[in-house]
Amino acid sequence: QVQLAESGGGLVQAGGSLRLSCVVSGRTFRSLAMAWFRQTPGKEREFVAAIVWDGRDTFYTDSVKGRFTISRDNAKNTVYLQMNRLKPADTAVYYCAGQAPHKLGFRETSDYDYWGQGTQVTVSS
């Protein structure tokens, strides 16, 4: 059974930074593409960033480009999301997601097989 555990959320002022971490267990981490999504009450879960298994390619939603960086450490079975210059609009529950090999697509929740429980990020103005 694959388990994903996020950490690093919290309360930060606008303009500040946070780093989210997601540790994966139960499956060979390096075989998974990984992503971060976020969700606010009453809205659908939205794509934030993704990274391929070896870290060579990354993808971002337009609203976070230049502010957020996704990375991974395959030796530690961990994916990160460094969030800088945070805005109140970034307030959400952030979820880590894992995608089994040989799948196409990375922006939809249906593209992913494994999910964490989420971590709250709150950005105050």
N, C-alpha and C positions, 0 to 999 in steps of 0.2 A: 504494500500500500504506500503510495506516494504522499508525503506530507510536506506542506509549505508553511513556513512560519515567518511572518513579517515582524519587524520591530523598527523603532526609530521615530515613530510619529510623536506628535506633541503640539504644543502651542508656541507660536513664534510671531513676532511682529512683522509687518510688511517690510520687505527689503532684506529680511533675514534668510538663513539657510537651515536646511535639515538634510540628513542622509538616512534614507530608508534601507534596510537590509532584509533579505529573504533567504532563509536557509532551507535547502531541499534535502529530504531524506527518503529512502525507500526505492530509489531508482538511480541509475547512473546519470548524474547531473549533466555531464558533458554531452549527453545525447539530446538534451532538451533545448529548444529555443525558449527564451524567457521574455516576459513582458510585465509591465505595470499598467494597471487600469485604475480609474478612480470613479467614485459615485457619490452624488449628493442626494438628499431626500427628494423623492418624487421624480428623479431623473434616471435614465438608463446609465448603466456602467459604460464609461467611455475609455477608449484607448489613450494611453499617455506615451509609452515608449516600448520598444522591443529590441532584443539583441539575439543574434544567431548563436549557434552552439559554441563557436570558437571566438566570438567577440569581434570578428572582422567587420561585420555590418551592424549598424544600428539605425533605428527609425524612430521618428518623433511626430507627435501631433503638432500642428503649426503653433499653437498657443504656448508651447513650452520650449520651442527651439531656441537655442542660445542661452537658456536658463537652467535646464535640466540635463543631466548626463546619466545614461544607463551604462553599467559596466558589470563584469562578472569575474569571479575568481573560481575557476574550476577545481582548484586544489582544496578550496574551502566549501565547495557546494553552495556558493552564495552569489546572489545577484544584488546589485545596489542601485539606488536611484539618488543621485546627488541633486538636490533642489536648491538653487540659488535665486536671489532676487524674488523671493516669494511674494505673491499678491493675495489679497483676500479671495479672489476668484479661484485660487488653488485649493481653498478649503474643501475637503472631501475625505471620505474613507478611501484609502489607497490599498489596492489588492495586487498581490503577486500572482502570476499565472505561468504555467508551464505547458509547452506544446510538444507532443510526441513527434518523433522523426517522420519525414516524408509527407508532411502536410504543407499545403500551399495557403497563403494568406496569413495575416498577422494582426489585422486591425479590428477584428470582430471577436466578441466573447466566444462565439461558437468555434473559433479556430483553436481554442485551448482546451486541454484535457484535465488540468490540475489547477486548483485554486487554494490560496490561503484564506485566512479568516478576516484579514483586513486590519489596517492600522489607521487611526484617526489623525489627520493633519488639519490644524486650525490656524489660520493666518489672520491676525487682528490688524485693523487699520489704525 
